[in-house]
Amino acid sequence: MLQGTIEALKDDNTTAALKAINDEKNKEFHDRDLYVFCFSLLDGNFTAYESPLMLGTNVRELKLKKDPIGQRAYDVVVAAAPEGQFFAIDYNFSKPGTKQAATKQSLEARIGNQAWGVSYFK
């Protein structure tokens, strides 16, 4: 999933890559509760997400209780020197179907002016 995203975003057609990533039927970018998300490094807005309701939302505004997870996600990718280098961000999030918090990890990287990542429970 991660390698496919890198290859799609490295192509010259970012618009086509984001369309493919946003296609919920495209199993290259969606597998059960795993999915790729992308946000623009120019304005911080989501350009790809599992829920279309999040498109256009600024990642920097996302908070989980007192954890500014969105700002942390944005900052780590903006500060990334080499393109394609992965960074891990841990945070607590409720597992689907429960209210119990569990550790979740996002792997993120930068390709051009897009940050992308995938999150999963550890």
Phi and psi restraints in degrees (range 20) as a CNS / XPLOR table:
assign (resid 1 and name C) (resid 2 and name N)
       (resid 2 and name CA) (resid 2 and name C) 1.0 -67.1 20.0 2
assign (resid 2 and name N) (resid 2 and name CA)
       (resid 2 and name C) (resid 3 and name N) 1.0 -43.4 20.0 2
assign (resid 2 and name C) (resid 3 and name N)
       (resid 3 and name CA) (resid 3 and name C) 1.0 -64.6 20.0 2
assign (resid 3 and name N) (resid 3 and name CA)
       (resid 3 and name C) (resid 4 and name N) 1.0 -39.6 20.0 2
assign (resid 3 and name C) (resid 4 and name N)
       (resid 4 and name CA) (resid 4 and name C) 1.0 -62.5 20.0 2
assign (resid 4 and name N) (resid 4 and name CA)
       (resid 4 and name C) (resid 5 and name N) 1.0 -36.1 20.0 2
assign (resid 4 and name C) (resid 5 and name N)
       (resid 5 and name CA) (resid 5 and name C) 1.0 -68.1 20.0 2
assign (resid 5 and name N) (resid 5 and name CA)
       (resid 5 and name C) (resid 6 and name N) 1.0 -44.2 20.0 2
assign (resid 5 and name C) (resid 6 and name N)
       (resid 6 and name CA) (resid 6 and name C) 1.0 -57.5 20.0 2
assign (resid 6 and name N) (resid 6 and name CA)
       (resid 6 and name C) (resid 7 and name N) 1.0 -48.6 20.0 2
assign (resid 6 and name C) (resid 7 and name N)
       (resid 7 and name CA) (resid 7 and name C) 1.0 -63.7 20.0 2
assign (resid 7 and name N) (resid 7 and name CA)
       (resid 7 and name C) (resid 8 and name N) 1.0 -41.7 20.0 2
assign (resid 7 and name C) (resid 8 and name N)
       (resid 8 and name CA) (resid 8 and name C) 1.0 -64.3 20.0 2
assign (resid 8 and name N) (resid 8 and name CA)
       (resid 8 and name C) (resid 9 and name N) 1.0 -43.0 20.0 2
assign (resid 8 and name C) (resid 9 and name N)
       (resid 9 and name CA) (resid 9 and name C) 1.0 -76.6 20.0 2
assign (resid 9 and name N) (resid 9 and name CA)
       (resid 9 and name C) (resid 10 and name N) 1.0 -22.5 20.0 2
assign (resid 9 and name C) (resid 10 and name N)
       (resid 10 and name CA) (resid 10 and name C) 1.0 -75.8 20.0 2
assign (resid 10 and name N) (resid 10 and name CA)
       (resid 10 and name C) (resid 11 and name N) 1.0 -19.9 20.0 2
assign (resid 10 and name C) (resid 11 and name N)
       (resid 11 and name CA) (resid 11 and name C) 1.0 -62.1 20.0 2
assign (resid 11 and name N) (resid 11 and name CA)
       (resid 11 and name C) (resid 12 and name N) 1.0 159.8 20.0 2
assign (resid 11 and name C) (resid 12 and name N)
       (resid 12 and name CA) (resid 12 and name C) 1.0 -71.7 20.0 2
assign (resid 12 and name N) (resid 12 and name CA)
       (resid 12 and name C) (resid 13 and name N) 1.0 -12.9 20.0 2
assign (resid 12 and name C) (resid 13 and name N)
       (resid 13 and name CA) (resid 13 and name C) 1.0 -106.4 20.0 2
assign (resid 13 and name N) (resid 13 and name CA)
       (resid 13 and name C) (resid 14 and name N) 1.0 80.7 20.0 2
assign (resid 13 and name C) (resid 14 and name N)
       (resid 14 and name CA) (resid 14 and name C) 1.0 -62.1 20.0 2
assign (resid 14 and name N) (resid 14 and name CA)
       (resid 14 and name C) (resid 15 and name N) 1.0 -35.9 20.0 2
assign (resid 14 and name C) (resid 15 and name N)
       (resid 15 and name CA) (resid 15 and name C) 1.0 -59.9 20.0 2
assign (resid 15 and name N) (resid 15 and name CA)
       (resid 15 and name C) (resid 16 and name N) 1.0 -45.2 20.0 2
assign (resid 15 and name C) (resid 16 and name N)
       (resid 16 and name CA) (resid 16 and name C) 1.0 -66.4 20.0 2
assign (resid 16 and name N) (resid 16 and name CA)
       (resid 16 and name C) (resid 17 and name N) 1.0 -38.6 20.0 2
assign (resid 16 and name C) (resid 17 and name N)
       (resid 17 and name CA) (resid 17 and name C) 1.0 -63.3 20.0 2
assign (resid 17 and name N) (resid 17 and name CA)
       (resid 17 and name C) (resid 18 and name N) 1.0 -45.6 20.0 2
assign (resid 17 and name C) (resid 18 and name N)
       (resid 18 and name CA) (resid 18 and name C) 1.0 -65.4 20.0 2
assign (resid 18 and name N) (resid 18 and name CA)
       (resid 18 and name C) (resid 19 and name N) 1.0 -35.8 20.0 2
assign (resid 18 and name C) (resid 19 and name N)
       (resid 19 and name CA) (resid 19 and name C) 1.0 -62.7 20.0 2
assign (resid 19 and name N) (resid 19 and name CA)
       (resid 19 and name C) (resid 20 and name N) 1.0 -43.5 20.0 2
assign (resid 19 and name C) (resid 20 and name N)
       (resid 20 and name CA) (resid 20 and name C) 1.0 -65.0 20.0 2
assign (resid 20 and name N) (resid 20 and name CA)
       (resid 20 and name C) (resid 21 and name N) 1.0 -42.0 20.0 2
assign (resid 20 and name C) (resid 21 and name N)
       (resid 21 and name CA) (resid 21 and name C) 1.0 -65.5 20.0 2
assign (resid 21 and name N) (resid 21 and name CA)
       (resid 21 and name C) (resid 22 and name N) 1.0 -36.2 20.0 2
assign (resid 21 and name C) (resid 22 and name N)
       (resid 22 and name CA) (resid 22 and name C) 1.0 -78.1 20.0 2
assign (resid 22 and name N) (resid 22 and name CA)
       (resid 22 and name C) (resid 23 and name N) 1.0 -12.5 20.0 2
assign (resid 22 and name C) (resid 23 and name N)
       (resid 23 and name CA) (resid 23 and name C) 1.0 -75.0 20.0 2
assign (resid 23 and name N) (resid 23 and name CA)
       (resid 23 and name C) (resid 24 and name N) 1.0 105.3 20.0 2
assign (resid 23 and name C) (resid 24 and name N)
       (resid 24 and name CA) (resid 24 and name C) 1.0 -62.0 20.0 2
assign (resid 24 and name N) (resid 24 and name CA)
       (resid 24 and name C) (resid 25 and name N) 1.0 -18.2 20.0 2
assign (resid 24 and name C) (resid 25 and name N)
       (resid 25 and name CA) (resid 25 and name C) 1.0 -86.7 20.0 2
assign (resid 25 and name N) (resid 25 and name CA)
       (resid 25 and name C) (resid 26 and name N) 1.0 -9.8 20.0 2
assign (resid 25 and name C) (resid 26 and name N)
       (resid 26 and name CA) (resid 26 and name C) 1.0 -80.8 20.0 2
assign (resid 26 and name N) (resid 26 and name CA)
       (resid 26 and name C) (resid 27 and name N) 1.0 102.4 20.0 2
assign (resid 26 and name C) (resid 27 and name N)
       (resid 27 and name CA) (resid 27 and name C) 1.0 -70.2 20.0 2
assign (resid 27 and name N) (resid 27 and name CA)
       (resid 27 and name C) (resid 28 and name N) 1.0 -9.8 20.0 2
assign (resid 27 and name C) (resid 28 and name N)
       (resid 28 and name CA) (resid 28 and name C) 1.0 -67.8 20.0 2
assign (resid 28 and name N) (resid 28 and name CA)
       (resid 28 and name C) (resid 29 and name N) 1.0 -27.0 20.0 2
assign (resid 28 and name C) (resid 29 and name N)
       (resid 29 and name CA) (resid 29 and name C) 1.0 -120.1 20.0 2
assign (resid 29 and name N) (resid 29 and name CA)
       (resid 29 and name C) (resid 30 and name N) 1.0 -0.6 20.0 2
assign (resid 29 and name C) (resid 30 and name N)
       (resid 30 and name CA) (resid 30 and name C) 1.0 -139.8 20.0 2
assign (resid 30 and name N) (resid 30 and name CA)
       (resid 30 and name C) (resid 31 and name N) 1.0 127.0 20.0 2
assign (resid 30 and name C) (resid 31 and name N)
       (resid 31 and name CA) (resid 31 and name C) 1.0 -147.3 20.0 2
assign (resid 31 and name N) (resid 31 and name CA)
       (resid 31 and name C) (resid 32 and name N) 1.0 102.4 20.0 2
assign (resid 31 and name C) (resid 32 and name N)
       (resid 32 and name CA) (resid 32 and name C) 1.0 54.2 20.0 2
assign (resid 32 and name N) (resid 32 and name CA)
       (resid 32 and name C) (resid 33 and name N) 1.0 -115.5 20.0 2
assign (resid 32 and name C) (resid 33 and name N)
       (resid 33 and name CA) (resid 33 and name C) 1.0 -94.7 20.0 2
assign (resid 33 and name N) (resid 33 and name CA)
       (resid 33 and name C) (resid 34 and name N) 1.0 9.9 20.0 2
assign (resid 33 and name C) (resid 34 and name N)
       (resid 34 and name CA) (resid 34 and name C) 1.0 -98.4 20.0 2
assign (resid 34 and name N) (resid 34 and name CA)
       (resid 34 and name C) (resid 35 and name N) 1.0 135.7 20.0 2
assign (resid 34 and name C) (resid 35 and name N)
       (resid 35 and name CA) (resid 35 and name C) 1.0 -157.3 20.0 2
assign (resid 35 and name N) (resid 35 and name CA)
       (resid 35 and name C) (resid 36 and name N) 1.0 155.8 20.0 2
assign (resid 35 and name C) (resid 36 and name N)
       (resid 36 and name CA) (resid 36 and name C) 1.0 -89.0 20.0 2
assign (resid 36 and name N) (resid 36 and name CA)
       (resid 36 and name C) (resid 37 and name N) 1.0 142.4 20.0 2
assign (resid 36 and name C) (resid 37 and name N)
       (resid 37 and name CA) (resid 37 and name C) 1.0 -126.5 20.0 2
assign (resid 37 and name N) (resid 37 and name CA)
       (resid 37 and name C) (resid 38 and name N) 1.0 152.0 20.0 2
assign (resid 37 and name C) (resid 38 and name N)
       (resid 38 and name CA) (resid 38 and name C) 1.0 -137.7 20.0 2
assign (resid 38 and name N) (resid 38 and name CA)
       (resid 38 and name C) (resid 39 and name N) 1.0 148.2 20.0 2
assign (resid 38 and name C) (resid 39 and name N)
       (resid 39 and name CA) (resid 39 and name C) 1.0 -142.4 20.0 2
assign (resid 39 and name N) (resid 39 and name CA)
       (resid 39 and name C) (resid 40 and name N) 1.0 152.0 20.0 2
assign (resid 39 and name C) (resid 40 and name N)
       (resid 40 and name CA) (resid 40 and name C) 1.0 -77.9 20.0 2
assign (resid 40 and name N) (resid 40 and name CA)
       (resid 40 and name C) (resid 41 and name N) 1.0 134.6 20.0 2
assign (resid 40 and name C) (resid 41 and name N)
       (resid 41 and name CA) (resid 41 and name C) 1.0 -80.1 20.0 2
assign (resid 41 and name N) (resid 41 and name CA)
       (resid 41 and name C) (resid 42 and name N) 1.0 -9.8 20.0 2
assign (resid 41 and name C) (resid 42 and name N)
       (resid 42 and name CA) (resid 42 and name C) 1.0 -77.7 20.0 2
assign (resid 42 and name N) (resid 42 and name CA)
       (resid 42 and name C) (resid 43 and name N) 1.0 -41.5 20.0 2
assign (resid 42 and name C) (resid 43 and name N)
       (resid 43 and name CA) (resid 43 and name C) 1.0 -129.7 20.0 2
assign (resid 43 and name N) (resid 43 and name CA)
       (resid 43 and name C) (resid 44 and name N) 1.0 -6.3 20.0 2
assign (resid 43 and name C) (resid 44 and name N)
       (resid 44 and name CA) (resid 44 and name C) 1.0 83.7 20.0 2
assign (resid 44 and name N) (resid 44 and name CA)
       (resid 44 and name C) (resid 45 and name N) 1.0 0.7 20.0 2
assign (resid 44 and name C) (resid 45 and name N)
       (resid 45 and name CA) (resid 45 and name C) 1.0 -81.3 20.0 2
assign (resid 45 and name N) (resid 45 and name CA)
       (resid 45 and name C) (resid 46 and name N) 1.0 140.9 20.0 2
assign (resid 45 and name C) (resid 46 and name N)
       (resid 46 and name CA) (resid 46 and name C) 1.0 -63.7 20.0 2
assign (resid 46 and name N) (resid 46 and name CA)
       (resid 46 and name C) (resid 47 and name N) 1.0 132.4 20.0 2
assign (resid 46 and name C) (resid 47 and name N)
       (resid 47 and name CA) (resid 47 and name C) 1.0 -110.2 20.0 2
assign (resid 47 and name N) (resid 47 and name CA)
       (resid 47 and name C) (resid 48 and name N) 1.0 -15.5 20.0 2
assign (resid 47 and name C) (resid 48 and name N)
       (resid 48 and name CA) (resid 48 and name C) 1.0 -150.1 20.0 2
assign (resid 48 and name N) (resid 48 and name CA)
       (resid 48 and name C) (resid 49 and name N) 1.0 137.9 20.0 2
assign (resid 48 and name C) (resid 49 and name N)
       (resid 49 and name CA) (resid 49 and name C) 1.0 -163.7 20.0 2
assign (resid 49 and name N) (resid 49 and name CA)
       (resid 49 and name C) (resid 50 and name N) 1.0 157.4 20.0 2
assign (resid 49 and name C) (resid 50 and name N)
       (resid 50 and name CA) (resid 50 and name C) 1.0 -61.2 20.0 2
assign (resid 50 and name N) (resid 50 and name CA)
       (resid 50 and name C) (resid 51 and name N) 1.0 -37.5 20.0 2
assign (resid 50 and name C) (resid 51 and name N)
       (resid 51 and name CA) (resid 51 and name C) 1.0 -105.0 20.0 2
assign (resid 51 and name N) (resid 51 and name CA)
       (resid 51 and name C) (resid 52 and name N) 1.0 124.2 20.0 2
assign (resid 51 and name C) (resid 52 and name N)
       (resid 52 and name CA) (resid 52 and name C) 1.0 -61.3 20.0 2
assign (resid 52 and name N) (resid 52 and name CA)
       (resid 52 and name C) (resid 53 and name N) 1.0 -19.8 20.0 2
assign (resid 52 and name C) (resid 53 and name N)
       (resid 53 and name CA) (resid 53 and name C) 1.0 -64.5 20.0 2
assign (resid 53 and name N) (resid 53 and name CA)
       (resid 53 and name C) (resid 54 and name N) 1.0 -22.6 20.0 2
assign (resid 53 and name C) (resid 54 and name N)
       (resid 54 and name CA) (resid 54 and name C) 1.0 -85.0 20.0 2
assign (resid 54 and name N) (resid 54 and name CA)
       (resid 54 and name C) (resid 55 and name N) 1.0 -16.2 20.0 2
assign (resid 54 and name C) (resid 55 and name N)
       (resid 55 and name CA) (resid 55 and name C) 1.0 -59.7 20.0 2
assign (resid 55 and name N) (resid 55 and name CA)
       (resid 55 and name C) (resid 56 and name N) 1.0 131.0 20.0 2
assign (resid 55 and name C) (resid 56 and name N)
       (resid 56 and name CA) (resid 56 and name C) 1.0 88.8 20.0 2
assign (resid 56 and name N) (resid 56 and name CA)
       (resid 56 and name C) (resid 57 and name N) 1.0 -11.6 20.0 2
assign (resid 56 and name C) (resid 57 and name N)
       (resid 57 and name CA) (resid 57 and name C) 1.0 -74.2 20.0 2
assign (resid 57 and name N) (resid 57 and name CA)
       (resid 57 and name C) (resid 58 and name N) 1.0 141.8 20.0 2
assign (resid 57 and name C) (resid 58 and name N)
       (resid 58 and name CA) (resid 58 and name C) 1.0 -82.2 20.0 2
assign (resid 58 and name N) (resid 58 and name CA)
       (resid 58 and name C) (resid 59 and name N) 1.0 122.0 20.0 2
assign (resid 58 and name C) (resid 59 and name N)
       (resid 59 and name CA) (resid 59 and name C) 1.0 -57.6 20.0 2
assign (resid 59 and name N) (resid 59 and name CA)
       (resid 59 and name C) (resid 60 and name N) 1.0 -32.7 20.0 2
assign (resid 59 and name C) (resid 60 and name N)
       (resid 60 and name CA) (resid 60 and name C) 1.0 -67.3 20.0 2
assign (resid 60 and name N) (resid 60 and name CA)
       (resid 60 and name C) (resid 61 and name N) 1.0 -15.0 20.0 2
assign (resid 60 and name C) (resid 61 and name N)
       (resid 61 and name CA) (resid 61 and name C) 1.0 -88.3 20.0 2
assign (resid 61 and name N) (resid 61 and name CA)
       (resid 61 and name C) (resid 62 and name N) 1.0 -9.5 20.0 2
assign (resid 61 and name C) (resid 62 and name N)
       (resid 62 and name CA) (resid 62 and name C) 1.0 -75.9 20.0 2
assign (resid 62 and name N) (resid 62 and name CA)
       (resid 62 and name C) (resid 63 and name N) 1.0 129.5 20.0 2
assign (resid 62 and name C) (resid 63 and name N)
       (resid 63 and name CA) (resid 63 and name C) 1.0 -135.8 20.0 2
assign (resid 63 and name N) (resid 63 and name CA)
       (resid 63 and name C) (resid 64 and name N) 1.0 143.7 20.0 2
assign (resid 63 and name C) (resid 64 and name N)
       (resid 64 and name CA) (resid 64 and name C) 1.0 -115.1 20.0 2
assign (resid 64 and name N) (resid 64 and name CA)
       (resid 64 and name C) (resid 65 and name N) 1.0 103.4 20.0 2
assign (resid 64 and name C) (resid 65 and name N)
       (resid 65 and name CA) (resid 65 and name C) 1.0 56.2 20.0 2
assign (resid 65 and name N) (resid 65 and name CA)
       (resid 65 and name C) (resid 66 and name N) 1.0 -115.0 20.0 2
assign (resid 65 and name C) (resid 66 and name N)
       (resid 66 and name CA) (resid 66 and name C) 1.0 -98.4 20.0 2
assign (resid 66 and name N) (resid 66 and name CA)
       (resid 66 and name C) (resid 67 and name N) 1.0 1.8 20.0 2
assign (resid 66 and name C) (resid 67 and name N)
       (resid 67 and name CA) (resid 67 and name C) 1.0 -88.2 20.0 2
assign (resid 67 and name N) (resid 67 and name CA)
       (resid 67 and name C) (resid 68 and name N) 1.0 114.4 20.0 2
assign (resid 67 and name C) (resid 68 and name N)
       (resid 68 and name CA) (resid 68 and name C) 1.0 -79.0 20.0 2
assign (resid 68 and name N) (resid 68 and name CA)
       (resid 68 and name C) (resid 69 and name N) 1.0 63.0 20.0 2
assign (resid 68 and name C) (resid 69 and name N)
       (resid 69 and name CA) (resid 69 and name C) 1.0 -57.0 20.0 2
assign (resid 69 and name N) (resid 69 and name CA)
       (resid 69 and name C) (resid 70 and name N) 1.0 -38.5 20.0 2
assign (resid 69 and name C) (resid 70 and name N)
       (resid 70 and name CA) (resid 70 and name C) 1.0 -64.3 20.0 2
assign (resid 70 and name N) (resid 70 and name CA)
       (resid 70 and name C) (resid 71 and name N) 1.0 -43.9 20.0 2
assign (resid 70 and name C) (resid 71 and name N)
       (resid 71 and name CA) (resid 71 and name C) 1.0 -65.7 20.0 2
assign (resid 71 and name N) (resid 71 and name CA)
       (resid 71 and name C) (resid 72 and name N) 1.0 -40.3 20.0 2
assign (resid 71 and name C) (resid 72 and name N)
       (resid 72 and name CA) (resid 72 and name C) 1.0 -62.2 20.0 2
assign (resid 72 and name N) (resid 72 and name CA)
       (resid 72 and name C) (resid 73 and name N) 1.0 -42.4 20.0 2
assign (resid 72 and name C) (resid 73 and name N)
       (resid 73 and name CA) (resid 73 and name C) 1.0 -63.0 20.0 2
assign (resid 73 and name N) (resid 73 and name CA)
       (resid 73 and name C) (resid 74 and name N) 1.0 -43.0 20.0 2
assign (resid 73 and name C) (resid 74 and name N)
       (resid 74 and name CA) (resid 74 and name C) 1.0 -65.2 20.0 2
assign (resid 74 and name N) (resid 74 and name CA)
       (resid 74 and name C) (resid 75 and name N) 1.0 -48.4 20.0 2
assign (resid 74 and name C) (resid 75 and name N)
       (resid 75 and name CA) (resid 75 and name C) 1.0 -60.7 20.0 2
assign (resid 75 and name N) (resid 75 and name CA)
       (resid 75 and name C) (resid 76 and name N) 1.0 -42.1 20.0 2
assign (resid 75 and name C) (resid 76 and name N)
       (resid 76 and name CA) (resid 76 and name C) 1.0 -66.5 20.0 2
assign (resid 76 and name N) (resid 76 and name CA)
       (resid 76 and name C) (resid 77 and name N) 1.0 -35.8 20.0 2
assign (resid 76 and name C) (resid 77 and name N)
       (resid 77 and name CA) (resid 77 and name C) 1.0 -78.2 20.0 2
assign (resid 77 and name N) (resid 77 and name CA)
       (resid 77 and name C) (resid 78 and name N) 1.0 -38.2 20.0 2
assign (resid 77 and name C) (resid 78 and name N)
       (resid 78 and name CA) (resid 78 and name C) 1.0 -61.8 20.0 2
assign (resid 78 and name N) (resid 78 and name CA)
       (resid 78 and name C) (resid 79 and name N) 1.0 -37.4 20.0 2
assign (resid 78 and name C) (resid 79 and name N)
       (resid 79 and name CA) (resid 79 and name C) 1.0 -79.4 20.0 2
assign (resid 79 and name N) (resid 79 and name CA)
       (resid 79 and name C) (resid 80 and name N) 1.0 -8.1 20.0 2
assign (resid 79 and name C) (resid 80 and name N)
       (resid 80 and name CA) (resid 80 and name C) 1.0 -66.5 20.0 2
assign (resid 80 and name N) (resid 80 and name CA)
       (resid 80 and name C) (resid 81 and name N) 1.0 128.2 20.0 2
assign (resid 80 and name C) (resid 81 and name N)
       (resid 81 and name CA) (resid 81 and name C) 1.0 -79.4 20.0 2
assign (resid 81 and name N) (resid 81 and name CA)
       (resid 81 and name C) (resid 82 and name N) 1.0 -68.0 20.0 2
assign (resid 81 and name C) (resid 82 and name N)
       (resid 82 and name CA) (resid 82 and name C) 1.0 -80.4 20.0 2
assign (resid 82 and name N) (resid 82 and name CA)
       (resid 82 and name C) (resid 83 and name N) 1.0 137.3 20.0 2
assign (resid 82 and name C) (resid 83 and name N)
       (resid 83 and name CA) (resid 83 and name C) 1.0 -63.5 20.0 2
assign (resid 83 and name N) (resid 83 and name CA)
       (resid 83 and name C) (resid 84 and name N) 1.0 141.6 20.0 2
assign (resid 83 and name C) (resid 84 and name N)
       (resid 84 and name CA) (resid 84 and name C) 1.0 83.7 20.0 2
assign (resid 84 and name N) (resid 84 and name CA)
       (resid 84 and name C) (resid 85 and name N) 1.0 -5.3 20.0 2
assign (resid 84 and name C) (resid 85 and name N)
       (resid 85 and name CA) (resid 85 and name C) 1.0 -75.4 20.0 2
assign (resid 85 and name N) (resid 85 and name CA)
       (resid 85 and name C) (resid 86 and name N) 1.0 133.4 20.0 2
assign (resid 85 and name C) (resid 86 and name N)
       (resid 86 and name CA) (resid 86 and name C) 1.0 -84.7 20.0 2
assign (resid 86 and name N) (resid 86 and name CA)
       (resid 86 and name C) (resid 87 and name N) 1.0 144.3 20.0 2
assign (resid 86 and name C) (resid 87 and name N)
       (resid 87 and name CA) (resid 87 and name C) 1.0 -130.0 20.0 2
assign (resid 87 and name N) (resid 87 and name CA)
       (resid 87 and name C) (resid 88 and name N) 1.0 140.7 20.0 2
assign (resid 87 and name C) (resid 88 and name N)
       (resid 88 and name CA) (resid 88 and name C) 1.0 -107.0 20.0 2
assign (resid 88 and name N) (resid 88 and name CA)
       (resid 88 and name C) (resid 89 and name N) 1.0 137.5 20.0 2
assign (resid 88 and name C) (resid 89 and name N)
       (resid 89 and name CA) (resid 89 and name C) 1.0 -128.6 20.0 2
assign (resid 89 and name N) (resid 89 and name CA)
       (resid 89 and name C) (resid 90 and name N) 1.0 123.0 20.0 2
assign (resid 89 and name C) (resid 90 and name N)
       (resid 90 and name CA) (resid 90 and name C) 1.0 -99.5 20.0 2
assign (resid 90 and name N) (resid 90 and name CA)
       (resid 90 and name C) (resid 91 and name N) 1.0 146.0 20.0 2
assign (resid 90 and name C) (resid 91 and name N)
       (resid 91 and name CA) (resid 91 and name C) 1.0 -158.9 20.0 2
assign (resid 91 and name N) (resid 91 and name CA)
       (resid 91 and name C) (resid 92 and name N) 1.0 166.0 20.0 2
assign (resid 91 and name C) (resid 92 and name N)
       (resid 92 and name CA) (resid 92 and name C) 1.0 -98.3 20.0 2
assign (resid 92 and name N) (resid 92 and name CA)
       (resid 92 and name C) (resid 93 and name N) 1.0 136.7 20.0 2
assign (resid 92 and name C) (resid 93 and name N)
       (resid 93 and name CA) (resid 93 and name C) 1.0 -151.6 20.0 2
assign (resid 93 and name N) (resid 93 and name CA)
       (resid 93 and name C) (resid 94 and name N) 1.0 147.2 20.0 2
assign (resid 93 and name C) (resid 94 and name N)
       (resid 94 and name CA) (resid 94 and name C) 1.0 -72.6 20.0 2
assign (resid 94 and name N) (resid 94 and name CA)
       (resid 94 and name C) (resid 95 and name N) 1.0 133.9 20.0 2
assign (resid 94 and name C) (resid 95 and name N)
       (resid 95 and name CA) (resid 95 and name C) 1.0 -69.1 20.0 2
assign (resid 95 and name N) (resid 95 and name CA)
       (resid 95 and name C) (resid 96 and name N) 1.0 147.6 20.0 2
assign (resid 95 and name C) (resid 96 and name N)
       (resid 96 and name CA) (resid 96 and name C) 1.0 -55.0 20.0 2
assign (resid 96 and name N) (resid 96 and name CA)
       (resid 96 and name C) (resid 97 and name N) 1.0 134.6 20.0 2
assign (resid 96 and name C) (resid 97 and name N)
       (resid 97 and name CA) (resid 97 and name C) 1.0 83.9 20.0 2
assign (resid 97 and name N) (resid 97 and name CA)
       (resid 97 and name C) (resid 98 and name N) 1.0 -0.2 20.0 2
assign (resid 97 and name C) (resid 98 and name N)
       (resid 98 and name CA) (resid 98 and name C) 1.0 -134.4 20.0 2
assign (resid 98 and name N) (resid 98 and name CA)
       (resid 98 and name C) (resid 99 and name N) 1.0 169.4 20.0 2
assign (resid 98 and name C) (resid 99 and name N)
       (resid 99 and name CA) (resid 99 and name C) 1.0 -109.5 20.0 2
assign (resid 99 and name N) (resid 99 and name CA)
       (resid 99 and name C) (resid 100 and name N) 1.0 3.8 20.0 2
assign (resid 99 and name C) (resid 100 and name N)
       (resid 100 and name CA) (resid 100 and name C) 1.0 -82.2 20.0 2
assign (resid 100 and name N) (resid 100 and name CA)
       (resid 100 and name C) (resid 101 and name N) 1.0 127.9 20.0 2
assign (resid 100 and name C) (resid 101 and name N)
       (resid 101 and name CA) (resid 101 and name C) 1.0 -73.3 20.0 2
assign (resid 101 and name N) (resid 101 and name CA)
       (resid 101 and name C) (resid 102 and name N) 1.0 141.5 20.0 2
assign (resid 101 and name C) (resid 102 and name N)
       (resid 102 and name CA) (resid 102 and name C) 1.0 -136.7 20.0 2
assign (resid 102 and name N) (resid 102 and name CA)
       (resid 102 and name C) (resid 103 and name N) 1.0 159.1 20.0 2
assign (resid 102 and name C) (resid 103 and name N)
       (resid 103 and name CA) (resid 103 and name C) 1.0 -76.0 20.0 2
assign (resid 103 and name N) (resid 103 and name CA)
       (resid 103 and name C) (resid 104 and name N) 1.0 128.2 20.0 2
assign (resid 103 and name C) (resid 104 and name N)
       (resid 104 and name CA) (resid 104 and name C) 1.0 -119.5 20.0 2
assign (resid 104 and name N) (resid 104 and name CA)
       (resid 104 and name C) (resid 105 and name N) 1.0 149.3 20.0 2
assign (resid 104 and name C) (resid 105 and name N)
       (resid 105 and name CA) (resid 105 and name C) 1.0 -128.8 20.0 2
assign (resid 105 and name N) (resid 105 and name CA)
       (resid 105 and name C) (resid 106 and name N) 1.0 137.8 20.0 2
assign (resid 105 and name C) (resid 106 and name N)
       (resid 106 and name CA) (resid 106 and name C) 1.0 -109.1 20.0 2
assign (resid 106 and name N) (resid 106 and name CA)
       (resid 106 and name C) (resid 107 and name N) 1.0 132.5 20.0 2
assign (resid 106 and name C) (resid 107 and name N)
       (resid 107 and name CA) (resid 107 and name C) 1.0 -101.0 20.0 2
assign (resid 107 and name N) (resid 107 and name CA)
       (resid 107 and name C) (resid 108 and name N) 1.0 127.1 20.0 2
assign (resid 107 and name C) (resid 108 and name N)
       (resid 108 and name CA) (resid 108 and name C) 1.0 -131.9 20.0 2
assign (resid 108 and name N) (resid 108 and name CA)
       (resid 108 and name C) (resid 109 and name N) 1.0 155.4 20.0 2
assign (resid 108 and name C) (resid 109 and name N)
       (resid 109 and name CA) (resid 109 and name C) 1.0 -154.4 20.0 2
assign (resid 109 and name N) (resid 109 and name CA)
       (resid 109 and name C) (resid 110 and name N) 1.0 171.3 20.0 2
assign (resid 109 and name C) (resid 110 and name N)
       (resid 110 and name CA) (resid 110 and name C) 1.0 -119.2 20.0 2
assign (resid 110 and name N) (resid 110 and name CA)
       (resid 110 and name C) (resid 111 and name N) 1.0 132.8 20.0 2
assign (resid 110 and name C) (resid 111 and name N)
       (resid 111 and name CA) (resid 111 and name C) 1.0 -131.5 20.0 2
assign (resid 111 and name N) (resid 111 and name CA)
       (resid 111 and name C) (resid 112 and name N) 1.0 111.7 20.0 2
assign (resid 111 and name C) (resid 112 and name N)
       (resid 112 and name CA) (resid 112 and name C) 1.0 61.5 20.0 2
assign (resid 112 and name N) (resid 112 and name CA)
       (resid 112 and name C) (resid 113 and name N) 1.0 -129.3 20.0 2
assign (resid 112 and name C) (resid 113 and name N)
       (resid 113 and name CA) (resid 113 and name C) 1.0 -99.8 20.0 2
assign (resid 113 and name N) (resid 113 and name CA)
       (resid 113 and name C) (resid 114 and name N) 1.0 18.3 20.0 2
assign (resid 113 and name C) (resid 114 and name N)
       (resid 114 and name CA) (resid 114 and name C) 1.0 -114.1 20.0 2
assign (resid 114 and name N) (resid 114 and name CA)
       (resid 114 and name C) (resid 115 and name N) 1.0 135.7 20.0 2
assign (resid 114 and name C) (resid 115 and name N)
       (resid 115 and name CA) (resid 115 and name C) 1.0 -101.3 20.0 2
assign (resid 115 and name N) (resid 115 and name CA)
       (resid 115 and name C) (resid 116 and name N) 1.0 142.9 20.0 2
assign (resid 115 and name C) (resid 116 and name N)
       (resid 116 and name CA) (resid 116 and name C) 1.0 -141.4 20.0 2
assign (resid 116 and name N) (resid 116 and name CA)
       (resid 116 and name C) (resid 117 and name N) 1.0 159.8 20.0 2
assign (resid 116 and name C) (resid 117 and name N)
       (resid 117 and name CA) (resid 117 and name C) 1.0 -166.2 20.0 2
assign (resid 117 and name N) (resid 117 and name CA)
       (resid 117 and name C) (resid 118 and name N) 1.0 175.4 20.0 2
assign (resid 117 and name C) (resid 118 and name N)
       (resid 118 and name CA) (resid 118 and name C) 1.0 -143.1 20.0 2
assign (resid 118 and name N) (resid 118 and name CA)
       (resid 118 and name C) (resid 119 and name N) 1.0 140.7 20.0 2
assign (resid 118 and name C) (resid 119 and name N)
       (resid 119 and name CA) (resid 119 and name C) 1.0 -115.8 20.0 2
assign (resid 119 and name N) (resid 119 and name CA)
       (resid 119 and name C) (resid 120 and name N) 1.0 148.9 20.0 2
assign (resid 119 and name C) (resid 120 and name N)
       (resid 120 and name CA) (resid 120 and name C) 1.0 -154.6 20.0 2
assign (resid 120 and name N) (resid 120 and name CA)
       (resid 120 and name C) (resid 121 and name N) 1.0 156.5 20.0 2
assign (resid 120 and name C) (resid 121 and name N)
       (resid 121 and name CA) (resid 121 and name C) 1.0 -80.2 20.0 2
assign (resid 121 and name N) (resid 121 and name CA)
       (resid 121 and name C) (resid 122 and name N) 1.0 136.6 20.0 2
